[in-house]
Amino acid sequence: MHGMDGYLTMRQARRMVEANEFDENDIVVDVGSGFGGFLVELSKQVAFKNPLIGIELVDGLVEFTKTRLRKEGIKNIRIIKGSALELNKLIDKATIINVGWIIKHIDDDELITFLKAAFDVLEPGGKLFIFEFAPKTMSKMAHRAFHALKLRTNEEIASILESIGFEGIKQNRYAKYWIPVGKLSLTAIKP
Ligand SMILES: C[S@@+](CC[C@H](N)C(=O)[O-])C[C@H]1O[C@@H](n2cnc3c(N)ncnc32)[C@H](O)[C@@H]1O
């Protein structure tokens, strides 16, 4: 386990498995794979036939996770160094794209670039899962930590997803949050 983030994303992976979101033929991509918490847990829960893919921007986290996977003998996860905004240049296709706690750091143009790239690489019927903090009345402490970030509502993101062509957009209950902020948890399907 690697800190609270890893623990929460492991729980998120388990909840998604329990809800039958995955099939062993899926091509799963975690955008912003961090320490690999989500992917490692998922790889233990489902016997995927294709390697799971992590996209991570930060060199240190890419190296850390590669080392961790080697040490733990986990062979079916690949970590690619790169940005969410270039997802369609980094991978050819996916049937599941998971993205957690990145989009508060990017502006609206970048968000659209990323979501369009995700739409491009998803196979028909493929699913996108987006998790992030949403705006809400916050404690003073949370407000200080969050004032510089771009928090968006489920409705705002749903409308962008719809304009790009996603369907079946709905809120899910997979994410756990460790602070009292609003919850952005969406599932969207590429038709
Ligand atoms: C909260 S962590 C996600 C945790 C991870 N999914 C897990 O399973 O534990 C967010 C990660 O996204 C990475 N990140 C932030 N912006 C990114 C971008 N534009 N492209 C790729 N990765 C990014 C951060 O470096 C960080 O490791």
The ligand as a Gaussian input file, in Angstrom:
#p B3LYP/6-31G(d) Opt

LIG

0 1
 C       -4.368000      10.795000      -7.527000
 S       -3.200000      10.175000      -8.642000
 C       -4.074000       8.839000      -9.359000
 C       -3.938000       7.585000      -8.585000
 C       -3.864000       6.345000      -9.374000
 N       -4.858000       6.229000     -10.429000
 C       -3.922000       5.152000      -8.403000
 O       -4.388000       4.130000      -8.777000
 O       -3.491000       5.244000      -7.282000
 C       -3.143000      11.245000     -10.039000
 C       -1.925000      10.980000     -10.885000
 O       -2.090000      11.618000     -12.139000
 C       -0.833000      12.123000     -12.564000
 N       -1.123000      13.176000     -13.549000
 C       -1.520000      14.452000     -13.315000
 N       -1.728000      15.095000     -14.467000
 C       -1.479000      14.211000     -15.469000
 C       -1.521000      14.270000     -16.897000
 N       -1.863000      15.397000     -17.542000
 N       -1.195000      13.162000     -17.596000
 C       -0.843000      12.019000     -16.967000
 N       -0.776000      11.900000     -15.630000
 C       -1.082000      12.982000     -14.886000
 C       -0.184000      12.593000     -11.282000
 O        1.214000      12.663000     -11.408000
 C       -0.646000      11.519000     -10.290000
 O        0.266000      10.472000     -10.207000

